[in-house]
Amino acid sequence: MKKNLVLISTILMVACSAKIIMPSQADVERANVKFPGISLSDLNEGKIKFEQNCGSCHSLNESYHESEKGLRRIMPEMAQKAKIDAKAEDQILKYLITMNSAPKK
C-alpha cells in the first residue's frame, strides 16, 4: 500500500510539473503566416484560455503534438464540452496550432 502511494504521488508530481509552452515573438512571426495580424497578446490569451478551460483534462507540455487537421476536427466538440464561446475557441485553436508548429528542441 505504501509503495502504491509513493508511486501515485510521484506520477502526480511529474504530471503537474509539465511545462506549459509559453509563446514568444518567434511564435508570433510564425503564426502571422497562417493568422495575419495575430499578436503575442493573442497567443498568450489562447494559452490562458487553454489553462482555464482545457488544462484540467489535457496536459500541454513541450512534447505535446496534434496535427492542425486533428485540432480543427476535435476543437468544436471540446469547446462545446468545456462550454466556451466562439472567441475563446478561436484563441485556443490558434494558440495550439501555432505552438504545435514550433520547432522541437
N, C-alpha and C positions, 0 to 999 in steps of 0.2 A: 504494500500500500504506500509506504513512504517513498519507494523508488518511483512509483507512478506519479505521485505528487510532484516530485522533483522534475520528472520528465515533462509533465504538463506545464509546470512553471517555466521551464526553460523554453519550451515551444512558444508559450505566450510572450515571453520577453523578446524573443527573436522576431516574432510576428509584429509585435507592437513597435519595435525599433526600426522597422523598414523605412528607409529614407524616401520621403516623398520628393519627387523631382521638381526642383524649383526652376521656373522659366528664366532665361537670360536674354540679353539683347541679340545674341546669335540665334536663339529660337524665334524671336520676333522677325528677324530678317528672313529666316527660312519660311516662317508662317505667311509672310506677306506675299510670297509667290502664289500660294493657294488661297489666302484670305486677305486681299489687298486692304490696307488701312488698319489691320489689327495692331494693337499696341501691347507693350509689356503689361500694362494695367489690365487689359482684356484677358491675357493669358493668366495672370495672377488671380483674376476674378474667377476664371474657369477652374483653377486649382482649388480655390477656397470653396466653390460650389461643389466640386467633386468631394472634398474632405467632409463637408457638411451633409451631403445627401447620398454619397455612394461609399464613403470610406468605412462605414460600419460593416459592410459586406464584401467590399472589394479593396484589395491592397494595391497601391500604385507605388512600385519601387523601381529602381533602376533596371531591373530585369523584366519588368512588365512589357508585354508587347502584344498587340492585337492589330490586325490589318485595318486599314481605313474602311474597306468594304464591310468587314465584320462589325466595326464600331457603328457605321451608318445603319447597318441592319438591326442591331440589337438596341441602340440608344432609344428609339421611341418607346419600346416596351419597358426598358429600365426607367425612363423618365416618368412613365405612367405609374409604375410601381412605387417610385420614390415621391410621386405627387409634386413634381417640379413643373414650372411653367416653361413655355417655349423658349424664352430668353435664357434661362438657366441651362436648359437642354443644349442650346446652341453654344453657350460659353464652355460647357463641359466638353462637348464634342470637339470643338476647335482646339481646346487645350490638349485633349487626348490625342488627336490626330497629329498635332504639332510635336508633342513630346515623344510620341512613338516613332516619329521620323528622325529623331535626333541620332546622331552617330553614337554607337555604343562604345563605352570606354573599355 
